[in-house]
Structures are given as C-alpha cells and as structure tokens.
Amino acid sequence: MGTNLITGGFGFIGQHLMNLLREQGEEVAIFDVVGASRFGAAPEGVKVFRGDVCNWAQVLDAVKESGAECIFHAGAILPPVSEQSPQAAFSINVTGTFNVLEAARLFGVKQVILLSTLATFGRDVPRIVPNDVAQHPPSMYGTTKVCAERLGEYYHRRFGIDFRGVRLTPLMGMGRFDTAQSAYIYRAVQDAVLGKPYAIYVAPETPISVTYVKDAAWGLLDLKNAPQDKLTRRVYNLFGFLATGGELAEVVKQVIPEAQLEFKPDPKMIELVMNLPERLDDTLARHDWGWNLRYDLERSVRDMVADIRKHRHVYEQ
C-alpha cells in the first residue's frame, strides 16, 4: 500500500483526513507551509514535507520523496482571505493545483483527489444544484476552484492521471478557525463547549447546507477506493444536511443545556449565507460509488462536543 500525500495536511480537513487514513491502516505524509497544526506535531510515522504549493521545486521534492501513490489536494486559500488577495488565491489555488498535477504526471502518481466546493456555483442555479450545472461563481475562491476542476479533467484526458474530486458544502467540526460567512456553524458549538456566550449572526429561520468534517473525510476515502469503471464523472457533489440557525441552537442546547446562545441577525451576513446554494444534488455520488452520510445534525454536534472537550487545552492556550 503506497503513501497518501495530503497537501494542506495541517489544515482543518487535512487533519481529520490524516486521522481517518491512519485508522484505516494507510501510510500518510503531509505537505504544508507550516510544520505543525494547532493540535501539535504530526503523529509518529507521518512524514512532513514543509513547503508551498506555489513553489514548483518544493512540490516536486515532496511528491518524489514521499513516494505518493495518491495525493489529496487540500491546500488552498479560503474566504475571506481569497477575496482580500485575489493574486494570492490564484497563485495558491490554481498554480498550486497545476504544480501538484504536473508532479503527479512526472512521478507516476496513481491518483490525485481534489477538494472543491459548492462555491463553484453562482446564483443562477436551481435550489437543488445538479452535479453538472453550469458554474458561474461570484467569488475569487469559487473561480479558482472551477479552474482547478478543469485542470484535473485536462490531466485525466491528456495524460491519464486518475483525477477525482468532490464539491463540499460548508463544514463543521473540531479544528475549524476561519471567519467565513458560515463560521457560526462551528462557533455556536465550540463556544458553548468552552463556556463562552455566542451571538449567532443569522436569523433562526436562515438555512445553510452543512457537512460534518468526518463525513467529508469518509467521502474522500470512499471516492479514492471507488472502482474506476464505476465513475461517470471526475468531480462529484457531496451533501450533508440542511440546518437552520434555530435548529443548530436547539441541538447545541440539548447537548449542552448551559450553552449561552442568542441571535443577533446581521443582514449583510445573512445575505452572504443566502447567496450559497441551498443544497447540492449528490445522487451521482450515491449511485456511482456509494456515498452515504454517517453524521446528521445531532450526531455531528455530539461528536464535535466530545472532540473539543478532549482537546480543550488547545483552545485555552
């Protein structure tokens, strides 16, 4: 069994994917600009290659030295930083993807699996977004991810790289620290565990698509293991569940009765959330390679609460 190289492996989803792969007995290496995550250094047996996906030589060295048979490409700049610095977003998200694909071609890497996003779709899509609807993203982040998807498909057609990808909804889970418009879905849980008051900035009736991070990791692993002849697409929509602000708060208070949650709706933040597609149609992923959900809203909250309590010291440094 070959090594799985995770770009951005010390990031939010990279950490959960690393843990899942190791639990399944697979070898893991990490390529990241930092040498450790907020939760510490890499576990014993996990090789770390420090570098920038924009740096062609560093990517080449990591792919060669790791002996990777599969690259999970999670390294990227996300909102709001991607919107504040479009140049950096293009360099990391587009040029970085090209570097990963080209290194895979040169060293005969079996698979490259891309983490994409529902942000590749614009406002001109149906309420339930089909897998193959036109992508007209309004953000730089979404634009760069469309480019990354097309680059992967090109390398598949031209060079036979086994490129695969998933489009994810906003994620919740331990270890998320960003300030994107969907941040309240993790902050409401995190701050409740830490005994801090938190004001949810959307209305109780505001809906948002959510996937628990461990479900996303399982989706990536399941896609990796899917037989080639079962795939009808190179990139698949994945969907978790739809939750309103009120439903999220209710479940958090069920799990943590002393949670100090209130609502202070911010019209600008609500508009940003409502600009996201309501739901991704993941019928193809379910049909082609058996994608299935393991965590609903309540199980997600309970698991996240347990994870944060176990690592509480990280949040109190």
Summary of the structure (lengths in Angstrom):
residues: 317
radius of gyration: 18.9
end to end distance: 38.3
largest distance: 57.2
contacts: 1094
relative contact order: 0.13
helix: 45%
strand: 20%
